[in-house]
């Protein structure tokens, strides 16, 4: 893999820098308007919109909207980016929906440096049950807004129908991946990653943009071949960052995945390769949300000693190469350059 790209050398990073402020403006306008419309319904309903707004605007890299624009550019170098940006807004709201429900299912209390939505709502309503139930509704609220936003995208009717179909396919993939993550007993970790993360983080956004640009089946097939390994590499990088990343940058507590007992590929490798003493240290933290900092640091050191992080890094490199090979056919040179940059940004990111 090439060295980590900067905005000066990576066309996708440059594109991302342009997309981010546009998406923030569109999201803020949509969410503020919806909260205003819900005012007659009372503060209880407005609270749902305010929590969706807080989470959505609290942070986020806006990679998905940038990938929608990148997908558009693989199909057309001249098409207006406005519809792609509006589709990107829908994707960010879909992402909020998944985050709200995922945090509740996993018991994660912190997201993007602030309280998870179910935690904030439990405090607001002074009831854990009402907080959890309201968080489910807040997620539903977010996905309804996502659908509404997508319906307002200006595109030819036949293209918009294809976009809606791809949007639904993306959601179904993520739901299936979450189910495998919860009860699939790790039969195929990478399949779960491809469904849960890759479907709506890489493949779905690229397809939405390409469909808006009038992509032919050959291009859509090439994007799918690229997206699956790139999406899995993205999730593997996320696994590493969730354990070893700086909480100031990740917005999550140190070693959050370890404390919640998430059976990531990283953890599975560590448990398979670790020596008895290393395993003992790691297991003291597993599923212990009250673990103290010294125990966390000791567990992370033990994880490193197993060699699991290095194996995951190697797998990220392999998957990234697979993604790049998929770009050799069916993609224009301009599209290839953007997706090359996207591969670097997704697999080598530090936040």
N, C-alpha and C positions, 0 to 999 in steps of 0.2 A: 504493500500500500504506500502511496506517496505520503510525504510529511503532512502534518495537519495544516489545512489551508487557512489562510486569512481572507478577510473580505476583499483585499486587493487582488488575490490570485484565484479566488473561488467564485465563479459566477452565481452559484446558488446562494452563497452567503450574502453577496451583494443584492440579489433578488429579495432575500429574506429581510434585509435592512429596509428595503422600500415597502415591503408588504406589511411589516409590523405596525407602523403608525396608521396605515389605511384600515387595517382590521380593528385596531383599538377604537378609532372614530366610529366605524360602523357598529361595532358591538355596543359601545356606550350609548349611541343614539337609539338603537333598537331596545335595549334593556331599560333605559330611562322612559321611553315612550310606553312600554308595557307596564312598568310600575305605576305610571301616571294613570293609565287606563283602569288599573285594578283598584284605584283609591276608593271608589264607592263601595267596594266589597269588604272594606275594613282592614285593620292592621294585620289580622291573622293571615289573610291571603297575601297582602303586600309583603309580609315577611318572607314568603317563599321567593318572590321575585327579587327581593333585596339580597337574599342569601345566594341566589344564582348569580346575581350581579357581582356580589363581593368575590365569590370564587372565580368567576370568569375573568374579572378585571384585576385580580390580585397578582397575576403573573402569567406565565405561559410563554413558550418560545415562539408560538405561532408557526411552527414548522408545517403543520397540515395545510393551512391556507397557502403558504409558499409553494408547497408541492402541488396544490391545485393549479396555481399559475404555471408552474413548471410543466405539468401535464398538458395544459393548454398550449404551451410553446412547443411541445413535441409534435403537436398536430398543426399548429399555425403560428407563423412568426409575426403575423399582423393583426390577429384578432384582438378586439378590445378586452382588456383585463377586468373590466367592471363586473361582468357576470361571474367570473372566476372568483373574484374577491367576495362577492355576495355568497357564493357557494362555500367559500372559506369561513364566513361568519356562521353558516349553518353547521359546519364541521366543528367549530370551536364550541358551539352550544351542545352539540352531540357529545363532545369530549367532556364538558362539564357534567352532563348526565351520567356518563360512565364513571367519572371520578366520584361523584356523590354516592352512587350505589356501591362502587367498589370499596370506598373507605368504610362505609357502613358494614358491608359483608366481611371485610378484613379486620374490622375493629381499629382502623388507623385513626388517631386522634388529631393528627397534624397534616395539613396540606398546604403547600406553597407558603410555608412560614406562618400560617394562621390556623385557627381551629378548623377541623373538618366540619362539613355542613351539619352532620347529625349531632356533633358535639355542641356547635353554636346554637342549634335549635333546641337541644335539651336544656341548655342554660336559659334560653329565651322563654321557654314554656315551663321551666322548673319541673321537668319530668323526662326521664330517660326514654320511657315508652313513647311519649308524644314527640320527643325529639327524633327518635328513630323513624316513627311513622311519617312525620312531617318531612324528613329527609327523603324518604321514598317518593313522596309527592313532589318535593322540590326537583328531584331527578326527572320525574314525569313532566313537570313544568318546563324544564330545560329542553327535553326532547320535543315537546310540542312547539316550543319557540323555534327549534332547529327546523322542524318541518315547515313552519310558517315562513321562515326566512328562505328556505329552499324554493318554496312555491312562488316567491317574489322575484326569483332570478329571471332575467330577461333572456330568453333563448327561443329558438325555433321549437314548436310543439313536439316534434319527433325527438329532438335532442333532449328536451326537458323530461320527456317520458323515460328516456334511457338513463338520464341522471337520477331520477327518482328510483328507478329499478336498482341502479348501482348503490344508491344510498341505503336502500333496504337490505341489499345483499351484504353490505358492510356491517350493518347492525347485527344481522343474523350471525355473521361470522364471529363478531366480538362476543355475542351472547354464548355461542357454542364454546368459544375459547375459555370464557369465564367458568362455564360449567365443568369443562375438563380440568381447569385449574383447581376447582374446589373438590371435585369428587372423582376425578379420573385416575387418581393414584399414580400419576406420573408415568403412564404407559408410553407417552410420546410427548416429552416436554416441548420440543421444538414445534410440533404440530399445534399445541396449545398456544405457543407464542405467535405463530403465524396467523392463527385465527383471532386471538384476543387483542393483539397489538398490531400486527402487520396489516390486518384487514382494513382498519380505519386510520392507521397512522401513515402508511405508505401506499399500498395498492389502491385503496378506495380514493384517496385524494388525487392521485395521478389519473385514475380512470375518470373521475368527475371532470377534471380539467380537459383531458383529451376528448371526452364526449362533447363538451361544450365547444371544442374546436373542430368537431366533425371528424374525429379519428376513424380510420378504417380498421377492420378486424385484425389485420396484421400488426398494426401499431399497438392495439389493445393487448394482443397476445405477448408482444415483446415487453410491454410494461408489466404484465403479470409475472413473466419470467424474471424480470429484474426485481420486482417488489418483494417477492416472498423471501429470498435470502436477505435482502436489505432490511426488511421488517424484523426478522429474527435477530439480526445483528444489532438493530436498535434496542430491542428488548434486553439482549445480553449486556449491552453497555449500561442500560438502566439498572440491571441487577448489580453490576459492579458499583455504580454510583450510589445505589441505595445502601450499600454496606460501607464503602470506603470514601464516598464523596464528602465534601465539606458541607455540613448542614446549612451554612450561610448561603450556599449556591444551589443546593438541591431542594431546600425548603422542607426537608424531612429530618427527623431526629437521626442521630448517628446509629447505624446498624439497625434501622427500623425493620427491614425485612427479616433479620435474624430474630429480633425480639418477638415478632408476630408469627414466627415459625413458617414463613412462606417457603415452600419446597421448590426453590428455583434450581436451575441447572447448576449454578455455582454451589449451592448448599449440598445438592446431591453428590456432586463430585468430591466435595470436602469430606462428607460423611463416608464416602466409599474409600477414600485414599488416606484418611487421617489415622494416625497412630493412637493407641488407647488414651494417652495423656492429652493429646490434642482434642480428641473427641469428647473427653470429659469436660474440658474447658468450654468447648462450643455448646454442649448440651446444657450447661448451667445457665446459658442465656436464652436458649430456644424457648419460645412461648412464655417468656418471663418479661412482661412489659415494665416491671419494676427494677430490672437489672441496673446496677450502678455503673458509673463511667469506668472504674478500674476493671470490672468484669467484662464490659463491652470491649475495651481495648485489648484485654487478654484474649477474648474470643476472636477478634479480628486478626490478631497476631497468629493465633492457632490456625485460622483459615488460610492465611498466607503460607504458613509452614506446610500445609498439605499440598501446595502447588496448584490448587484449584483455580485461583485467579489467573495464573499463567495459561492454563488450559482454556479458560474462557476467552482470554485475549487471542489465543491462537484460533479458536473457533470463529471469533468475530472477523479476523483477517481472512479466513477461508470463505466465509459467507460473503464478505465484501467482494472478494475476487469473483465468486460465482455471479454476483449481481452485475459486475462490470462485464463479464463474458456475455451476459444476456443482452447487453447494449450493442453488440457487434452487428446485429441484424435487425432490420425493421425500424430503426430510429434514426432520425436525421442527425447530421453532425452537430447542429446547434442544440438539439435536444439531448444528444449524448453528453455534451459538455456540461449542461445543467445537471444531468443526473449523475455524472461523475462527481461533481461538486456536492450533490445531495448525499451521495454515498459517504463521502468524507465527513460531511457535517453530521450525519446520523450516527455513524459508527465511532467517531473519534471525539464526540462532544464531551464536555466536562461539567455540564449542568443538566 
